[in-house]
Amino acid sequence: MTHVLIVDDKEENLYYLQALLTGNGYLVESARHGAEALTKARQHPPQLIVSDLLMPVMDGYTLLRHWKSDARLKSIPFIVYTATYTEPEDEKLALNLGADAFILKPSEPEDFIARFREVLSKSVVAVPDEVSSSDGDDSDTLKDYSVILIRKLEEKTLQLEEANQFLQQDIARRKEAEDKIQHLAYYDLLTNLPNRLLLIDRLQHTLAVSARHQNHGALLFIDLDHFKTLNDTKGHSVGDLLLIEVAKRLQTCMREGDTLARLGGDEFVVILQDLSEDPSQAAIQAETVSAKIISVINLPYYLDSYLHHTSASIGICLFCNQAITVDELLKRADIAMYQAKNAGRNTLRFYDPTMQAALEARTALENDLRLAIKENQFRLYYQMQVDHTGKVHGAEALIRWQHPQKGLVPPLQFIPLTEETGLIIPIGQWVMEAACKQIKSWEDDPMTRDLQIAVNVSACQFHDPNFVYQVSEMLTRHQIKTSQLKLELTESLVLDNVEEAIIKMHALRDVGVRFSMDDFGTGFSSLSYLTKLPLDQLKIDQSFIRNMSMNERDAVVVQTIIGMANNLGIEVIAEGVELESQRAFLEKHKCNLCQGYLFSQPLPVPEFETKLKSMYASA
């Protein structure tokens, strides 16, 4: 497979070229500027490079000069692909520096691929229109290079001069605007309410007063429900009209001495002072004000002739003569507001310390996970996949966390958090690396060399633009038989972007990787995508296997999946097989592979190998 390096500082350009070239059978690696491209190319030279010109760190012209002066790289074709440098002299300079082609953006996919293949087939450095003597070549080229850069610099200078002229005019008006600037420093421009800065100042004062008296105060954190939907459907101008009207209504609910502020976006904060000394009565007073706020916000709005209804979720935190910071008080009220959101919105909730404890536990777990990645605390366990004769065909790699204090942590306790925080990407790469190493270590043993290892792939990992390259590079580096690696994808992952999934799966299928559809039947199963995707296996979700003896519908679903897979020529496996009756049912209906506690629980490698030997010995 032809290895291509694409260089561009814009993510959308990289994604477009990667999809286009991958779809046409090329192995694509990406870099975001010239320096990164040189580093990657010197480590793993491509067979062709496509580069933009205007980029940070190192531009395309400089990259081209370094490329053609590098003994290892100079013979590799170099295509310039640019939307900035479009003048004839720009192209001439690129060709003089050794470029093989100069293509302007945007280019039709068919035209680009045709030009791409033409350059790749020739693999000859383009000759400039005018060739000078060898002594003058570099001098003339650098002169042209300097002229073009000077021209671009002059353009930028002109822009800066225009900006400077505008700035001078603005400075001339500064004295007139001083009062307005002072107001803007402490008040929100849209609603004319106190902003975050003034809110914090008043809250600090309120807390100081509370520390000297016995009366309670309360902080109300107000967030409009589904405000983003209004912005997305009607535009920000209509959203601003709503915020202005909400601010007016909130002011009608305030008592003398209370503070109403706009924190930002659709978030408002109210400081209630001089509530009752009794905490129960103070809570009732704060709830009364909050209920009034919810009531007035619920009234209809006429926004530029558009009738709109909205609601609000309110978090309340009481305080009284206690040592607490402004940030902590705002955080507690924010937590309570999200409790109101989770309760169905259009309601209020008081701060619950148990929720704070849960959030702190989550933060501690995230910190432990980051440390676990650095200290390699993860382990792979393997669960056998067998046929009805007891022959082991493969195993699913399942991650476990060997925490130094807590012991073995099961995946359900940490995998959801890794997906929320993005840590699933480095962890997923570690799992695949470990699985490839295991395949390599088993290849000389007749008992294990034909075993397929199934590795679960997360959505975050799969949608990474470099996923195909990372897997291909890993297979090449470990020098393993690629058909021994099977990637398990979920239905939701594939359906999130079917076209992307097809392109990436075909690219990896071309190098021998096999694919299994995990948890099949739990999502929106459809023949339309089953016929398009290069699937080797369907895995029936364990929820159907567990209930099929008690629920006739689940039994029918299992039979239907097996029949459909067999008719499509796709291997089928059932997970969660724990009873002999379940195994017999699957065998009767021609599901040939099983995975579950009936055969083996997930085991670390030494125990897996021991069990495998005992099964072979008794066979």
FILUM-189876 format. One record per residue (C-alpha): y, x, z. Coordinates in steps of 0.5 Angstrom, whole numbers, padded with zeros to 4 digits. Layout:
N
v,u,w
Y,X,Z
...
This chain:
619
v,u,w
0000,0000,0000
0007,0003,-0002
0011,0005,0004
0018,0003,0003
0024,0005,0008
0030,0000,0008
0037,0002,0011
0042,-0003,0013
0046,-0005,0019
0046,-0012,0018
0040,-0016,0021
0040,-0021,0015
0040,-0016,0010
0034,-0013,0013
0030,-0019,0014
0032,-0021,0007
0029,-0015,0004
0023,-0014,0009
0021,-0021,0007
0022,-0020,-0001
0018,-0013,-0001
0013,-0015,0004
0012,-0022,0000
0011,-0017,-0006
0006,-0013,-0003
0010,-0007,0000
0009,-0004,0007
0016,-0004,0010
0020,0000,0015
0027,-0001,0017
0033,0003,0020
0040,0001,0021
0044,0007,0019
0043,0014,0016
0041,0018,0022
0036,0013,0024
0033,0013,0017
0033,0021,0017
0029,0021,0023
0024,0016,0021
0023,0019,0014
0022,0026,0017
0017,0023,0022
0013,0019,0016
0016,0020,0009
0016,0013,0005
0015,0013,-0002
0022,0010,-0004
0028,0008,0000
0033,0003,-0001
0040,0004,0003
0046,0001,0004
0053,0005,0003
0058,0002,0009
0054,0003,0015
0056,0006,0022
0054,0013,0025
0052,0015,0018
0054,0012,0011
0049,0012,0005
0053,0017,0001
0052,0022,0007
0045,0020,0008
0044,0021,0000
0047,0028,0001
0042,0030,0007
0036,0026,0003
0037,0030,-0003
0038,0037,0001
0031,0036,0005
0025,0039,0001
0020,0034,0004
0025,0028,0002
0029,0030,-0005
0023,0028,-0009
0023,0021,-0006
0026,0016,-0010
0033,0013,-0007
0036,0006,-0009
0043,0005,-0007
0044,-0003,-0005
0051,-0004,-0004
0056,-0010,-0004
0062,-0006,-0001
0063,0000,-0006
0063,-0003,-0013
0067,0001,-0017
0065,0005,-0023
0067,0011,-0020
0063,0009,-0013
0056,0009,-0018
0058,0015,-0021
0058,0019,-0015
0052,0016,-0012
0048,0018,-0019
0052,0025,-0018
0049,0026,-0011
0042,0024,-0014
0041,0017,-0013
0036,0014,-0018
0039,0007,-0018
0045,0003,-0016
0044,-0004,-0015
0050,-0009,-0013
0049,-0014,-0008
0047,-0020,-0009
0042,-0019,-0013
0037,-0024,-0016
0030,-0023,-0013
0027,-0022,-0019
0032,-0017,-0022
0032,-0013,-0016
0024,-0013,-0016
0024,-0011,-0023
0029,-0005,-0022
0025,-0003,-0016
0019,-0003,-0020
0022,0001,-0025
0025,0006,-0021
0018,0007,-0017
0014,0008,-0024
0019,0013,-0026
0020,0017,-0020
0025,0021,-0023
0032,0023,-0020
0037,0020,-0025
0041,0024,-0029
0049,0023,-0028
0053,0022,-0034
0057,0028,-0034
0053,0035,-0032
0057,0041,-0030
0055,0048,-0029
0051,0049,-0023
0056,0052,-0019
0061,0047,-0020
0056,0041,-0019
0057,0041,-0012
0064,0042,-0012
0066,0036,-0017
0061,0032,-0013
0064,0033,-0006
0071,0032,-0010
0069,0025,-0012
0066,0024,-0005
0073,0026,-0002
0077,0021,-0007
0073,0015,-0006
0073,0016,0002
0081,0017,0001
0081,0011,-0003
0077,0007,0003
0082,0010,0008
0088,0008,0004
0086,0001,0004
0084,0001,0012
0091,0004,0013
0095,-0001,0009
0091,-0006,0013
0093,-0003,0020
0100,-0002,0017
0100,-0010,0016
0097,-0011,0023
0102,-0006,0026
0108,-0010,0023
0105,-0016,0026
0104,-0013,0033
0112,-0011,0033
0114,-0018,0031
0109,-0020,0037
0113,-0015,0042
0120,-0017,0040
0118,-0024,0042
0114,-0022,0049
0120,-0023,0053
0121,-0030,0051
0113,-0031,0052
0113,-0028,0059
0113,-0034,0063
0108,-0037,0058
0103,-0031,0059
0104,-0032,0067
0102,-0039,0066
0096,-0037,0062
0093,-0032,0067
0092,-0037,0072
0091,-0044,0068
0086,-0046,0062
0090,-0047,0056
0086,-0053,0053
0086,-0057,0060
0092,-0054,0064
0087,-0054,0070
0087,-0048,0074
0082,-0043,0071
0077,-0038,0074
0082,-0033,0077
0086,-0038,0080
0080,-0042,0083
0077,-0036,0086
0084,-0034,0089
0084,-0041,0092
0076,-0041,0094
0077,-0035,0098
0083,-0038,0102
0079,-0044,0103
0073,-0040,0106
0078,-0036,0110
0081,-0043,0113
0074,-0045,0114
0072,-0039,0118
0078,-0041,0123
0076,-0048,0124
0070,-0053,0125
0071,-0057,0119
0067,-0057,0113
0069,-0056,0106
0065,-0057,0099
0064,-0054,0093
0062,-0059,0087
0060,-0055,0080
0060,-0060,0075
0057,-0059,0068
0057,-0064,0062
0051,-0067,0060
0049,-0065,0052
0056,-0063,0051
0053,-0058,0046
0050,-0063,0042
0057,-0066,0041
0060,-0060,0039
0054,-0058,0034
0055,-0065,0031
0062,-0067,0031
0065,-0060,0031
0069,-0056,0037
0075,-0060,0035
0072,-0067,0038
0069,-0063,0043
0076,-0060,0046
0078,-0067,0046
0073,-0069,0050
0074,-0064,0055
0082,-0066,0055
0080,-0073,0057
0075,-0071,0062
0080,-0066,0066
0085,-0072,0066
0079,-0077,0069
0077,-0072,0074
0084,-0071,0077
0084,-0078,0078
0078,-0077,0083
0082,-0071,0087
0085,-0072,0094
0091,-0069,0096
0089,-0061,0098
0083,-0061,0093
0083,-0056,0087
0080,-0058,0081
0079,-0052,0076
0076,-0051,0069
0071,-0045,0070
0069,-0045,0062
0066,-0049,0057
0064,-0055,0059
0064,-0053,0067
0069,-0056,0072
0069,-0054,0079
0072,-0058,0085
0074,-0055,0092
0074,-0061,0097
0077,-0059,0104
0078,-0062,0111
0072,-0066,0111
0068,-0068,0117
0066,-0063,0123
0059,-0067,0123
0055,-0064,0117
0052,-0071,0115
0059,-0074,0115
0061,-0068,0111
0055,-0069,0106
0057,-0077,0105
0064,-0075,0104
0062,-0070,0098
0057,-0075,0095
0062,-0080,0095
0067,-0076,0091
0062,-0074,0087
0059,-0081,0085
0066,-0083,0083
0067,-0077,0079
0060,-0079,0075
0062,-0086,0075
0069,-0085,0071
0066,-0079,0067
0061,-0085,0065
0066,-0089,0062
0067,-0089,0054
0071,-0084,0050
0075,-0085,0044
0075,-0079,0041
0079,-0079,0034
0077,-0086,0032
0070,-0084,0035
0066,-0087,0040
0063,-0083,0045
0059,-0083,0051
0057,-0078,0056
0055,-0076,0063
0055,-0070,0068
0050,-0067,0073
0054,-0064,0079
0051,-0059,0084
0054,-0059,0091
0054,-0054,0097
0057,-0055,0103
0060,-0049,0108
0063,-0049,0114
0065,-0043,0119
0060,-0038,0115
0060,-0031,0113
0059,-0033,0105
0062,-0029,0099
0065,-0033,0093
0060,-0031,0088
0054,-0033,0093
0058,-0040,0094
0059,-0041,0086
0051,-0039,0085
0049,-0044,0090
0053,-0050,0087
0050,-0047,0080
0043,-0048,0083
0044,-0055,0085
0047,-0057,0079
0041,-0055,0075
0037,-0058,0080
0041,-0065,0078
0039,-0063,0071
0032,-0062,0072
0032,-0069,0076
0034,-0072,0069
0042,-0071,0069
0047,-0076,0070
0046,-0075,0078
0048,-0070,0084
0044,-0065,0088
0046,-0061,0094
0044,-0054,0095
0037,-0053,0097
0035,-0046,0100
0028,-0047,0098
0030,-0046,0090
0034,-0040,0092
0028,-0037,0095
0024,-0039,0088
0030,-0036,0084
0030,-0029,0088
0022,-0029,0088
0023,-0030,0080
0028,-0024,0080
0023,-0020,0085
0017,-0021,0080
0021,-0019,0074
0023,-0012,0077
0016,-0011,0079
0014,-0013,0072
0019,-0008,0069
0016,-0002,0074
0009,-0004,0072
0011,-0003,0064
0013,0004,0066
0007,0006,0071
0002,0003,0067
-0001,-0002,0072
-0004,-0007,0067
-0011,-0007,0065
-0015,-0010,0059
-0021,-0014,0061
-0026,-0017,0056
-0030,-0023,0055
-0036,-0024,0051
-0036,-0028,0044
-0044,-0029,0043
-0048,-0034,0038
-0053,-0038,0041
-0059,-0033,0040
-0055,-0029,0046
-0052,-0024,0041
-0045,-0021,0042
-0041,-0021,0036
-0034,-0019,0040
-0030,-0020,0045
-0023,-0023,0047
-0018,-0018,0050
-0015,-0021,0056
-0009,-0017,0060
-0009,-0016,0068
-0004,-0014,0072
-0007,-0009,0078
-0001,-0009,0083
-0001,-0004,0088
0001,-0008,0093
-0002,-0015,0091
-0008,-0013,0088
-0010,-0016,0081
-0005,-0021,0079
-0008,-0027,0074
-0004,-0028,0067
-0002,-0035,0069
0003,-0032,0075
0007,-0027,0070
0006,-0028,0063
0011,-0034,0063
0016,-0030,0066
0015,-0024,0061
0016,-0029,0055
0022,-0032,0058
0025,-0025,0059
0023,-0021,0053
0018,-0017,0056
0012,-0020,0053
0014,-0015,0047
0013,-0008,0050
0007,-0011,0054
0004,-0014,0047
0005,-0007,0044
0001,-0004,0050
-0005,-0009,0049
-0006,-0008,0042
-0005,0000,0043
-0011,-0001,0048
-0015,-0005,0044
-0015,0000,0038
-0016,0005,0043
-0022,0001,0045
-0025,0000,0038
-0024,0007,0037
-0028,0009,0043
-0034,0004,0041
-0035,0006,0034
-0040,0012,0035
-0044,0007,0039
-0049,0003,0035
-0049,-0003,0041
-0041,-0003,0040
-0039,-0001,0034
-0039,-0007,0030
-0036,-0011,0036
-0029,-0015,0034
-0024,-0015,0039
-0019,-0021,0039
-0012,-0020,0041
-0007,-0025,0043
0000,-0025,0040
0006,-0028,0043
0011,-0031,0038
0016,-0026,0040
0012,-0021,0038
0010,-0024,0032
0017,-0026,0030
0019,-0019,0031
0022,-0016,0024
0018,-0010,0025
0011,-0013,0027
0007,-0012,0020
0009,-0005,0020
0008,-0004,0028
0001,-0006,0027
-0001,-0002,0020
0002,0004,0023
-0002,0003,0030
-0009,0002,0025
-0007,0008,0021
-0006,0012,0027
-0012,0011,0031
-0016,0011,0024
-0020,0005,0026
-0024,0000,0022
-0019,-0005,0021
-0024,-0011,0021
-0025,-0010,0028
-0018,-0012,0030
-0017,-0020,0030
-0011,-0023,0032
-0010,-0029,0035
-0004,-0034,0034
-0003,-0041,0037
-0001,-0047,0032
0006,-0047,0035
0007,-0040,0033
0005,-0041,0026
0009,-0048,0025
0015,-0045,0028
0016,-0042,0021
0010,-0043,0016
0013,-0039,0011
0014,-0033,0015
0007,-0033,0018
0004,-0033,0011
0008,-0027,0009
0006,-0023,0015
-0001,-0025,0015
-0002,-0024,0008
0001,-0017,0009
-0004,-0015,0015
-0010,-0019,0011
-0009,-0014,0006
-0010,-0008,0010
-0016,-0011,0013
-0014,-0015,0020
-0017,-0022,0021
-0014,-0028,0024
-0016,-0033,0029
-0012,-0040,0030
-0012,-0040,0038
-0012,-0047,0042
-0014,-0051,0036
-0013,-0058,0036
-0008,-0058,0042
-0002,-0058,0037
0000,-0061,0030
-0006,-0059,0027
-0006,-0060,0019
-0010,-0059,0013
-0004,-0057,0009
-0002,-0051,0013
-0010,-0049,0014
-0011,-0049,0007
-0005,-0044,0006
-0006,-0039,0012
-0011,-0033,0011
-0015,-0035,0017
-0022,-0033,0019
-0023,-0037,0025
-0021,-0043,0029
-0022,-0043,0036
-0023,-0050,0039
-0019,-0051,0046
-0023,-0051,0052
-0019,-0057,0054
-0024,-0061,0049
-0030,-0057,0051
-0029,-0058,0058
-0028,-0066,0057
-0033,-0067,0052
-0039,-0069,0056
-0034,-0075,0060
-0030,-0077,0054
-0032,-0079,0048
-0026,-0078,0044
-0026,-0071,0046
-0033,-0070,0043
-0031,-0073,0037
-0025,-0068,0036
-0030,-0062,0037
-0035,-0065,0032
-0029,-0066,0027
-0026,-0059,0028
-0033,-0056,0027
-0034,-0060,0021
-0027,-0059,0018
-0028,-0051,0019
-0035,-0051,0016
-0032,-0055,0010
-0026,-0050,0009
-0031,-0044,0010
-0027,-0042,0016
-0031,-0039,0022
-0031,-0043,0029
-0031,-0041,0036
-0031,-0045,0042
-0028,-0043,0049
-0029,-0045,0056
-0036,-0046,0055
-0039,-0046,0062
-0045,-0051,0062
-0052,-0051,0058
-0051,-0058,0056
-0044,-0056,0052
-0047,-0050,0049
-0053,-0054,0046
-0048,-0059,0044
-0044,-0054,0040
-0051,-0051,0037
-0053,-0058,0035
-0046,-0059,0031
-0046,-0052,0028
-0041,-0049,0032
-0044,-0042,0032
-0040,-0038,0037
-0038,-0039,0044
-0034,-0036,0049
-0034,-0038,0057
-0037,-0037,0064
-0044,-0039,0062
-0045,-0032,0058
-0040,-0028,0062
-0033,-0028,0065
-0028,-0023,0063
-0030,-0016,0065
-0027,-0009,0066
-0030,-0004,0060
-0035,-0001,0065
-0038,-0007,0067
-0037,-0010,0060
-0041,-0004,0057
-0047,-0005,0063
-0048,-0012,0062
-0048,-0011,0054
-0054,-0006,0055
-0057,-0011,0060
-0057,-0016,0055
-0059,-0011,0049
-0065,-0009,0054
-0068,-0016,0055
-0067,-0018,0048
